[in-house]
C-alpha cells in the first residue's frame, strides 16, 4: 500500500535531468552514477512524497513558494501544484554546494517561474509529466 501524502509530478526540465541521471546509471549495480540515481529516487519517494515542507527550505523574494532540498551534490527545486496533494519538481540539479552554484540555481528557478507565468498569462497549459 502506498503511504505517500503527495503525488509527485515533474516539470519538463526535471524530466530531462531525471532521464539523464537514470540513463547514466542504467546497467550499473554500484558506482557513483548508480548511487546518484538511488539518492534521487530516495529523495522523491521518501522525502518529497511524505514531508516536503518539513525537510525542504523555502526560497525568498520572487522565488517565494519554491522549495529546495539538497543531499550530497543533488539539489531538487519544487513547489506545490494547484492540483490537490501534488508537488511539482521544477528542477533537478547535480553539482557542488557552493555560493556560485546556488546563485546559478536561483537564476534557473527564476527562469522556470517566469516562463511558467508567461504561459499561464497566455492561457497555454504547462506540460507536466507524471513520475513513475
RADA-V876529 format. One record per pair of residues at least 6 apart in sequence whose C-alpha atoms are under 8 Angstrom apart, sorted by the first residue. I is the first residue (numbers start at 1). GAP is how many residues later the second one is. Records with the same first field share a line. If there is no record, write none. Layout:
I->GAP  GAP
This chain:
4->41  45  46
5->44  45  46  80
6->42  43  44  79  80  81
7->42  78  79  80
8->36  40  41  78  79  80  81  122  123
9->77  78  79  80  119  120  121  122
10->78  79  80  118  119  120  121
11->77  78  79  80  116  117  118
12->78  115  116  117
13->77  78  79
14->75  76  77  78
15->114
17->74  75  76
18->74
21->12  15  16
22->15
24->9  10
25->8  9  12
26->8
28->6
36->38
40->34
47->8
48->39
49->38
53->14
55->14
56->11  12  13
57->10  11  12
58->6  7  8  9  10
59->6  7  8  9
62->48
63->46  47  50
65->14  15
66->11  12  13  14
67->10  11  12
68->7  8  9  10
69->6  7  8
70->6
72->24  25
73->21  22  23  24
74->18  19  20  21
75->17  18  19  20
76->13  14  15  16  17
77->12  13  14  15  32
78->9  10  11  12  13
79->8  9  10  11
80->6  7  8
81->6  7
90->19  22
91->18
95->6
116->10
119->6  7
120->6
